[in-house]
Amino acid sequence: MIDRLLDNNLSWAATRVRIDPGYFQRLSLQQSPEYLWIGCSDSRVPANEIVGLDPGELFVHRNIANLAPPRDINFLSVLQYSIDILKVRHIIVCGHYGCGGVRAALTEQRYGLIDHWLQPVADLAHEHESHLQAISDFDTRVNVACEHNVRTQVESLGKNPFVKDAWRRGQKLSIHGWIYSIRDGLLRNLEISVDRPKAVDALSKRPWFPDD
C-alpha cells in the first residue's frame, strides 16, 4: 500500500511536468500565498482541492475540529509566520458538517487526550446547552455546533495579538468563517467575516440564536 503512494507521486509529478514544464522550478523559488486556511484534520476535507488552488497558493494549518487555540505554539507559529512573513490577506476558518471532533465534544464519553484538546468545543456546547438540547436530532445538533464553533474561532482570531498588531499597523487582513459539506462538496459562507477590531466587537455582540 505504501508503494502505491510513491507510484501515485511519480504519476502526479509527471503529469504536472507534461502540462507545465516549468511548474516545479517556479514553485521551488518561493511561496507567496494570499490565504491562510485553518481547517479540520479530517481526511475528507482536502483544503487546496475544494477551493481549486494549486500548491503554493494556500498556506494550510489543520487540526482536529479546526480550532484556533490562543495558547497552542504550533498554531501560533503558523499564524505569526503567515501574517508577518507571508503577508497573507485572508484567513479562512473552515469547519465541516458532521465533524467527528465536535460530535465527540457533545457526548459525555471519554476518549483520552483528545478530550483536553476539544475542551473549548465542550465549553461552547455547555454555554449554549439549552439551545442545542432543544434540537432533538443529534446530527442536526452537531451541525449547528459545527457552525458556532467556526464563529468562535473567528472571534478568537480577531482578538489574537498577532492579528491586532497587523491591523494596528494598517496591514490588509480579513478573517472569514466558512463550513464545508462532505455530502455535496460545497462550501457555505457563514457571513461572519471581520477585517478590523470594530467588526470583531460587532460579531461578539451578535446573537448566537434567534431568540437570544
C-alpha positions as CSV (number, residue, x, y, z in Angstrom):
1,M,0.0,0.0,0.0
2,I,2.9,2.4,0.8
3,D,4.4,1.7,-2.6
4,R,1.2,2.7,-4.3
5,L,1.5,6.2,-2.8
6,L,5.0,6.5,-4.2
7,D,3.8,5.3,-7.6
8,N,0.9,7.9,-7.4
9,N,3.5,10.6,-6.7
10,L,5.5,9.7,-9.8
11,S,2.4,9.8,-11.9
12,W,1.3,13.1,-10.4
13,A,4.7,14.8,-10.9
14,A,5.0,13.5,-14.5
15,T,1.5,14.8,-15.3
16,R,2.4,18.2,-13.8
17,V,5.6,18.5,-15.9
18,R,3.8,17.4,-19.0
19,I,1.1,20.1,-18.6
20,D,3.5,22.8,-17.4
21,P,7.3,22.0,-17.9
22,G,8.4,24.9,-15.6
23,Y,5.9,24.2,-12.8
24,F,8.2,22.8,-10.1
25,Q,11.0,25.2,-11.0
26,R,8.7,28.1,-10.3
27,L,7.2,26.5,-7.2
28,S,10.7,25.9,-5.7
29,L,11.6,29.6,-5.8
30,Q,9.2,30.9,-3.3
31,Q,5.7,30.6,-1.8
32,S,3.5,33.7,-1.8
33,P,0.0,32.6,-0.8
34,E,-2.7,35.2,-0.1
35,Y,-4.7,32.8,2.1
36,L,-4.2,31.0,5.4
37,W,-6.6,28.1,5.8
38,I,-7.4,26.9,9.3
39,G,-9.3,23.6,8.8
40,C,-10.0,20.3,10.3
41,S,-7.6,17.3,10.0
42,D,-10.4,15.2,8.5
43,S,-9.0,13.4,5.5
44,R,-12.2,14.1,3.5
45,V,-11.6,17.8,3.5
46,P,-8.6,18.5,1.2
47,A,-8.1,22.2,1.5
48,N,-6.4,23.0,-1.8
49,E,-8.7,20.8,-3.9
50,I,-12.1,22.1,-2.6
51,V,-11.1,25.7,-3.4
52,G,-9.4,24.9,-6.7
53,L,-5.9,26.2,-5.7
54,D,-2.5,24.8,-6.6
55,P,0.3,24.1,-4.1
56,G,1.9,27.4,-3.1
57,E,-1.4,29.3,-3.2
58,L,-2.8,28.3,0.1
59,F,-0.9,28.2,3.5
60,V,-2.6,25.4,5.5
61,H,-3.0,24.6,9.2
62,R,-5.2,21.7,10.1
63,N,-6.1,20.2,13.5
64,I,-9.0,18.3,15.0
65,A,-12.2,20.5,14.9
66,N,-10.4,23.4,13.2
67,L,-9.5,25.2,16.4
68,A,-7.6,28.5,16.8
69,P,-6.3,27.9,20.3
70,P,-4.6,31.1,21.7
71,R,-2.0,29.1,23.7
72,D,-1.1,26.4,21.2
73,I,2.5,27.1,20.0
74,N,2.1,25.1,16.7
75,F,-1.0,27.2,15.7
76,L,0.6,30.4,16.9
77,S,3.8,29.8,14.9
78,V,1.7,29.2,11.7
79,L,-0.4,32.3,12.4
80,Q,2.5,34.6,13.0
81,Y,4.5,33.3,10.1
82,S,1.6,33.7,7.7
83,I,0.8,37.3,8.9
84,D,4.3,38.7,9.5
85,I,6.4,36.9,6.8
86,L,4.0,35.7,4.1
87,K,1.7,38.7,4.5
88,V,-1.5,36.7,3.8
89,R,-4.5,38.9,3.2
90,H,-7.2,36.4,4.2
91,I,-7.5,33.9,7.0
92,I,-10.2,31.3,6.4
93,V,-11.6,29.2,9.2
94,C,-13.3,26.3,7.6
95,G,-15.3,23.8,9.6
96,H,-17.3,20.9,8.2
97,Y,-20.7,19.4,8.9
98,G,-20.6,16.1,10.8
99,C,-17.2,16.9,12.3
100,G,-16.1,14.0,14.5
101,G,-14.3,16.3,16.9
102,V,-17.4,18.4,17.5
103,R,-19.5,15.3,17.8
104,A,-17.2,13.8,20.4
105,A,-17.3,17.1,22.4
106,L,-21.1,17.0,22.5
107,T,-21.2,13.5,24.0
108,E,-20.4,12.5,27.6
109,Q,-18.0,9.8,26.6
110,R,-14.3,9.9,27.4
111,Y,-11.8,9.5,24.5
112,G,-8.5,10.3,26.2
113,L,-6.1,13.1,25.4
114,I,-8.4,14.4,22.7
115,D,-10.9,15.4,25.5
116,H,-8.4,18.1,26.6
117,W,-8.0,19.4,23.0
118,L,-11.7,19.5,22.5
119,Q,-12.5,21.3,25.8
120,P,-13.2,24.7,24.0
121,V,-15.9,23.0,21.9
122,A,-17.3,21.3,25.0
123,D,-17.3,24.7,26.8
124,L,-19.1,26.2,23.8
125,A,-21.8,23.4,23.9
126,H,-22.2,23.9,27.6
127,E,-22.6,27.7,27.3
128,H,-25.4,27.2,24.7
129,E,-26.8,23.9,26.2
130,S,-30.4,25.0,26.3
131,H,-30.5,25.9,22.7
132,L,-28.6,22.9,21.5
133,Q,-30.6,20.4,23.6
134,A,-33.8,21.9,22.1
135,I,-32.6,20.4,18.8
136,S,-33.9,16.8,19.0
137,D,-32.0,15.3,16.1
138,F,-28.4,14.7,17.3
139,D,-26.8,15.0,13.8
140,T,-28.5,18.4,13.3
141,R,-27.4,19.5,16.8
142,V,-23.8,18.6,15.8
143,N,-24.0,20.6,12.6
144,V,-25.3,23.6,14.4
145,A,-22.5,23.3,16.9
146,C,-20.0,23.0,13.9
147,E,-21.2,26.3,12.6
148,H,-21.0,28.0,16.0
149,N,-17.5,26.5,16.6
150,V,-16.4,28.3,13.4
151,R,-17.8,31.6,14.7
152,T,-15.9,31.1,18.0
153,Q,-12.6,30.6,16.2
154,V,-13.2,33.7,14.0
155,E,-13.8,35.7,17.2
156,S,-10.7,34.2,18.8
157,L,-8.6,35.1,15.9
158,G,-9.9,38.6,15.8
159,K,-8.7,39.1,19.3
160,N,-5.3,37.5,18.8
161,P,-2.4,39.9,19.4
162,F,-0.7,38.9,16.1
163,V,-3.9,39.9,14.2
164,K,-4.5,43.0,16.3
165,D,-0.9,44.1,15.7
166,A,-1.3,43.6,11.9
167,W,-4.5,45.8,11.9
168,R,-2.8,48.4,14.1
169,R,0.0,48.9,11.5
170,G,-2.5,49.1,8.7
171,Q,-2.0,45.6,7.2
172,K,-4.8,44.3,5.0
173,L,-6.1,41.2,6.7
174,S,-9.6,39.7,6.8
175,I,-10.9,36.7,8.7
176,H,-13.7,34.6,7.2
177,G,-15.9,31.8,8.6
178,W,-16.9,29.0,6.2
179,I,-18.2,25.5,6.5
180,Y,-17.9,22.6,4.1
181,S,-20.4,19.8,3.4
182,I,-18.8,16.4,2.7
183,R,-22.2,15.2,1.3
184,D,-22.2,17.6,-1.7
185,G,-18.7,19.1,-1.8
186,L,-19.9,22.6,-1.4
187,L,-18.6,25.4,0.9
188,R,-21.1,27.7,2.7
189,N,-20.1,31.3,3.7
190,L,-21.4,31.8,7.2
191,E,-21.3,35.6,6.8
192,I,-19.0,36.2,9.7
193,S,-16.1,38.0,8.1
194,V,-14.1,40.6,10.1
195,D,-11.4,42.9,9.0
196,R,-10.9,45.3,11.9
197,P,-11.4,45.4,15.7
198,K,-14.8,47.1,15.5
199,A,-16.1,44.3,13.3
200,V,-14.9,41.7,15.9
201,D,-16.7,43.7,18.6
202,A,-19.9,43.7,16.5
203,L,-19.6,39.9,15.9
204,S,-19.2,39.3,19.6
205,K,-22.4,41.2,20.3
206,R,-24.4,39.4,17.6
207,P,-26.9,36.9,19.0
208,W,-25.9,33.2,18.7
209,F,-29.5,32.1,18.3
210,P,-32.6,34.0,17.1
211,D,-34.2,34.2,20.5
212,D,-31.0,35.3,22.4
